[in-house]
Amino acid sequence: MSQISKKVTFFRRNYFYIIGVVWLFLGVVLLVAKAYPFLSYTYTVLGLIYAGYAYFKKDLPREFIRWDDEKIEISEWQQSTKTYFWKDVDSIYVSELNLTIKSGVANGTMVALDNYSKAKIKKLRTALADFNSLAVV
């Protein structure tokens, strides 16, 4: 399966850990200061929830476009992977800035290609040119 991927920045990769640490820190500070007990427990619990979410969803920061003879898969930041089978795809538009997939009456997606390198976009264009529904803008 061919793939192009985008490098994920440190902040995007660790977003929920960072926010969890901030909430946890605020909660602990309020607990130590013995001020606003309701808020201190709420902030502490929120921090733990964010850290737990980050741990269990650690594969979500990946961003890639993957394809083979049967399907194309798209994974964007903090979203689950979307799969489109070629038999269901009506058209594909690849430009310098976007990849647009039209599938059925009200289905499809548009992916911004702004952080992908020009070489990777060219690889995507040439690979998808084999499919007869491709339109390059």
N, C-alpha and C positions, 0 to 999 in steps of 0.2 A: 504494500500500500504506500503510495507516494504521499509526501507531506511537506508543507511549509509551516514554519512556526515563527512566532514573534517572541522576542526576549521580553520577559516580564520584569518590571522594575521592582526594587526592594520594597517600596511602599505598597504597591499593588499585591505583591506576593504575601506580605505580612500584615495587610490592612486590619483584619479582625484581631490578630494578636496585639497590635499596637493599641487599638481602641479598647480592647479588653484590659490591657495593662493600665491604661489611663483611668478607666472606671474603677478598677481594683485599687489603684493607688489613692484615688479620691475617697473611696469607701474606707480604706484603712486609716487614712489621715483623719477623717471625721470620727472613726471609732476611737482612735488614740486621743483625740481632742475632746471626746465625750460631748460632741455637739451634734445636734440633729440626728438622733439615733435611727429614726425611720429612714432618712436619706442615706446614712452610712451603710445600713444593711442592704438597702436597695442598690446602691452603687457597687457594693461588694458582690452581690448576686449577679448584677449585670456584667461585671467584669469576668466572672467565672463562666457565665453563659457565652459571652463573646469568645473567650479562650477555648471553650469546648466546641463551639461552632467552627472555629478556625481549625481545630485539630481534626474534626470529623469531615470537614469539607476541604481538606488540604489540596486536593487535585483540581479544584475549581479555578485557581489562578492561571492555569494553562490556556494559551491561546494558539490555535492552529487551524489549518485547513488540510484535510486528508481526503484522498480519493483513490478509487480503484475502478475496475470495470463494472461494478454493480452499483456503487453509491458514492456520495460525497458527504463528508462529515465536517461540521464546523463547530468549533468550541471558542466561545468568547469569554471575556473576563467575568467571573462569578456567575456563569450560566452553565447549565448542563449541555452536553454535546447534542447538536441537532443533526439528524441523519436524513438525507434525501436520496431516494433510489432513482437511478437514471430513467427508469421506465415511467416514473411519475413527474419528472421534471419537464416543464414546457419550454423554458428558455433560460439561458445563462448569459449574463452580461459582465464582462471583465473590463474595467477601465483602470486608469492609473490610481484612482482613489477608492473605488468600490468594487465589490463582487456582489452581483444581484442574481438571486435564484428565484425563478417564478415556477411554482409547482401547484397546479390546480387553480380553482377559482379564487380562493382566499388564503392561499398558503404560499410560503416562500420566506425569503429573508434578504437583508442587505447588510453586508459586512464592510466596514471601513478598512481599507488597506493602507492607511497612512503610516503606520509604523513598521510595515514590512519593507524589506529592502527591494530595490528595483530588480535585482537578480532573481529574488524569490517571486516577484510578481510576473516577471518574464517566464519563469519556470511554470507558474500556474497557467499563464496564457497559452504557452505552447502545449502543455499537457492536455488542457481542456479543448484545444482546437480540434482534436480527434473526434469529439462528439458533435454530431451534426446540428444540434440546437444552439451552438455557441455563437454569440454575436460579440465582437470586440469593438468597443466604442473608443 
